[in-house]
Amino acid sequence: MDALFIGQSYIDVTFLIDTIPSGDDKAVARDYAVSFGGNAVSAAFCCAKLGVVPDLMASLADDWLARMFLDMAAKYGISVHGRKVKESSVSFVMPHKGMRAIIRCRDDHYLHPVPPLDLSGCRALHLDGHQADAAIHYAKGCRAAGILTSLDGGGMRSNTMELLEFIDVAICSQRMCEQLGGLGRAGRPFLKIGTGAGEQSIAASSIAGSRREACQIKFTMGKPQVS
């Protein structure tokens, strides 16, 4: 295992349309696409495309959407460690003027406990905050083993504050920083987290029009290095 990614899997249905019909109306979209989705899942597929094929722990049902997801993962060579759920999760994505609206149908009621995995040879752990029990379990284990840990922080979840104590690299959204409060230099969202080693800081993406600028901070013994 080179790397382990943990998150919620989706099947994304993206469609191009100007307005969503309501009531008894109908509309025809200009185009559509179906693909894998989920923050950590998408990162895992990207990692595989770049030449480092990771293992992926994600929600997995016993239905045709899950079989389609497994087929996609197999084409990228990704080993999927499924957390059993009753139904696959689906996202309906509508891009519009550089942004996108999303409707999520999510099943995150996991029917079995966190599966034990052998981390021998693992060089990195990437999380998106979903599967809170698995995220904290493997973040602690990887930190103890000296394995790099990273978090895609889209928003606050049930154990985000606890989880951040075991994260080396955090890439956080503006929304997440707004949830915790505070603005950093140049108006960028900014937050501070108290730890035993002193205060750690996280800078988040800022939005200027439709352009997103990300600021990444790597934590080293309580001394963040900005890149």
N, C-alpha and C positions, 0 to 999 in steps of 0.2 A: 504494500500500500504506500503510494507516494503522498497522497493527501486525502483528507476526509472532509466532505461537505455535508452539512446537516440542515434540513429545512423542510418547508411545505411544498409539495409538488402540485402543479396545476396543469390542466390543458387550457391553453390560451386560444380563444377565438377572437381574432382582431378583424374588425370590419370598418369599411369606409362609408360613411353616410352623413348627411348634413344634419338631419333631425331624427330623433327617436319617435316612432309613432305611439300614440296613446289611444285609449278607448278601444274602438273597434277598427281603427285604421290599420293599413298595411303600407310597407315601404320596401323598396328594392335597393340593397346596398350596391355601391359601385364596384367593390372588390372585397375579398376576405382572405384570411390566412389562418391556418391551424398549426399550433406548435406547442412545445413544452413551455412551462412557465413556473414562476416562483423565484425569489431573489437568489437563494443559495443554489437552487437547481440550475438556473440560467448561468450562474457563475461556474458551476461544475461542467456544463456543456462547453462553455467558452474555454475553460482550462484544458479540457480534452482536445478541443480544436487547435489550441496552441501547442499541443504536444505532450502535456503532462496529464495522463488519464487518471482521474481521482476515483475514489469510492464515494458513493452517495447514499446517505440515509434519509429517506423521504417517506411521506405518507403513501400508502399503496392499498388499493381496494381490489376486490375480485370481480372486476367488470371489464367491459370492452375498452373503456377509456384507459384503464390501467394497463391493459395489454398493448394498447397503442403507445403509451408512454414507455413501457419496457422495450418495445421495438425501436423507438427513437434512441433510447439509451444504449441498446445493443449496437446500433450503427456507429455510435461514438466510442464503443468499447468500455462504457462505464458500468462498473459493478454496482447494482442497486441493492441496498439492504432495506427492505420495506418495513415500515411500521403499519400494521394492519388497521384499516378503517373500513367502515361499511360502504362508503361511496367515494368515488373520485371527486376531486375538487376542480371546478371550472371557473375561468375568468372570461368575461366578455369585455373586450377592450375597444373603445372608440376614440381614435386619435382625432384631434381637432386643433388647428393653429398652434402647433408645437407642443401641445399638452395632450393628455389623454384621460378620459373618464373610464372607470373600471367598475363593473358589477362582479362581485365574487360570490360563488357558491362553494362554501368551504366546510369540509368535515375534518375537524382536528380532534375528534374523540378517539384516541388511540386505544385499541382493544388489547394490546399486549405491552409488557414493560420494555424498557430500553434494551435492545439486543447488545450482548457483549461482543466487542470487536478487538482483534489483535492489532495494536498500533505499531508493531515492529516495522521499522523503515519509514514510518510516516514523518513527513517533513513539515506539514502545515494542516491546520484545522480552520475551516471557514464556516461561519454560522450566520443565520439571518434572524435569530431570535425565536423562531418557531421551534416546536418540540422542546419546551423549556426544560423538561427533565433530562432529556438527552444532551441538550446544549450545555447545561451546567456540569453534568457528569463528565463529558469529554473535554470540556474546557479545563476543569480541574486536573484531569489526568494528563492532558497535554502540557499544561503549565508545569506540572511536577516532573514531566519527562523532558522538559526543555524544547518542546515542539511549538513552533510559531502558531499563535492563535489570532484570528481576525473576525471582525463582526461587521456585517452590513446593517447599520442601525437605521431602519426606516421610521421607527416609532417606538415608544415605550411599551414594553410588554410586562408580563407578570413578575419576571425576575431580572429585568434589565440591569438594575443597579448592582445586584449581586454578581451577575454575569460579567460586567465590565471590570470587576476586580481581577479577572483571569484573562483579559484580552490584551494582546500586544499591539494590534493595529485596529483602530476603530474608524470606520468611514460612516459618518452620521448625516442624516437628512436635516434640512432646516426645520421640519416639523418636530423631529425628536428634540432638537435643542430648544425650540420654543416651548415644548412640554416641560422642560426642565428650567427654562428661563435664562435670560441674559443675552447680551450681544457682545461680540468681541471686536477686535480692531477692524477698522474699515467697514463697520456695520455688519460684519459676518456673525452669524449666530455662534454662540460660545457658551460652554458650560464647564463647571468644575466639579470634580468628584474627589471627595476626601478618601484617602487610603492610609494604611499604616506607614507607608513610605513618604507621606506628604500628599500634597494636592496634585492630582493628575488633571490634565485639561484635554478637551476634545473640541476641535473646530469642525463645523459642518459645512455642507454645500450651501452656497448662497445663490439666489436666482436673480439675474439681471435680464429682464425681458423673458425670452424663451431659452436663454443660455444658462446652463448650470455650470458652476465652478466648484470643484471639490477641493477641500483642504484635508490632507491626511496627516494624522499624528501617530507616531510610533512611540509606545511607552517603553522606557528602559529604566528600571529601578526608580520609578517615580519621576523621571526627567524626560518629558516628551520631546521628540525630535520632529519638527514640522517639515513636511515635504509637499 
